[in-house]
Amino acid sequence: MSSPDPQVRAARNRSTSPAARGPVVAVTGAAAGVGAMLTEQLAASEEIKQVVAIDERRGECADAQWHILDVRDPAIAEKLRGADVVVHLALDLDLETDAAARTAYNVRGTQTVLTAAAAAGVHRVVLCTSAMVYGALPDNELPLAEDAELRATAEATGVGDLLEIERLARRAPRAHPGLNVTVVRPGVLVGGGTDTALTRYFESPRLLVVAGSRPAWQFCHIEDLCSALEYAVVEKVEGELAVGCDGWLEQEEVEELSGIRRMELPSAVALGAAARLHRIGLTPSPAGDLAYTMYPWVVSGSRLHDAGWRPRWTNEEVLAELLEEVAGRHTVAGRRLGRKDATAAGAAGATVALLGAAAVVRRARKARRRI
């Protein structure tokens, strides 16, 4: 008698293993990025019974049960029925997305998922925002405790959406008794093609440093974020969780490790130029993004550490991977240049472009003073 097909045998083993007693986990945004990595990781875990993957397109994880729909569709409640935990990762933080459309998707999607999870009898929802919600401020402690006040404003890309998601997370257990909400806040996220204003900072020919500022860089590799999310899924830790590499890098260390020289500008000039470039549509990043390269927003991650979690990556290792990922890309003030533009501009041209914008701001101010 021939032995059963390996896939059939694996399914039988899975159904009789201790994993059958684990939770059923639904992941939104499961087709790409962090969602895709977490879906694969949970599907391979012996602590998870089943993974339900939800996205607007089918991803590559063959071991998940897929549902194709928009997370804002109330029909998601039926897809979540039978799940014990939902990890909501369907967020749009693309720099090029229209701000109003991005907010409509992020906030409405989170509202719908929380309401649908409660209606479906899910007992835990895990949300992912960012340590950016603490704000980047000159008087921030190093590092920040997880229960530190959220002092960010809505001036940076997507941060207003994240603050609203945080508010929904706090309100949900009161609106839906029995629903537990955990929020995970990563540092500067790197890996898997992550594209943010902060990763683009390292695509510039010079690292813009604002005179008098005190930056501190703490990275978070997406592999470490996924392992922290899994800790939350299996209830090894709960509440508000910050995640990142241990410690941080000073600006001088970043420059030494990256080999990229700095370009230092006065605060008024840098912020004014950034605001003007964004206002006239030359860059996708508002001036508020610059604060996160000026002041510290390093987190301790003590709650995860107390639960036994440790990052696998160091800040130095993540920075090295980031530099490898962005090699060959050229960005000026947050705007990524095409190959032809980069060839025409060159490193010197890119620097001149930013300095030229700063000069425009200075001339405008002088003109106003003469009036």
Secondary structure, 3 states (H helix, E strand, C coil): CCCCCHHHHHHHHHHHCHHHHCCEEEEECCCCHHHHHHHHHHHCCCCCCEEEEEECCCCCCCCCEEEECCCCCCCHHHHHCCCCEEEECCCCCCCCCCHHHHHHHHHHHHHHHHHHHHHHCCCEEEEECCHHHHCCCCCCCCCECCCCCCCCCCCCCCHHHHHHHHHHHHHHHHHCCCCEEEEEEECEEECCCCCCHHHHHHHCCCEEEECCCCCEECEEEHHHHHHHHHHHHCCCCCCEEEECCCCCEEHHHHHHHHCCCEEEECHHHHHHHHHHHHHCCCCCCCHHHHHHHCCCCCECCHHHHHCCCCCCCCHHHHHHHHHHHHCCCEEECCEEECHHHHHHHHHHHHHHHHHHHHHHHHHHHHHHHHC
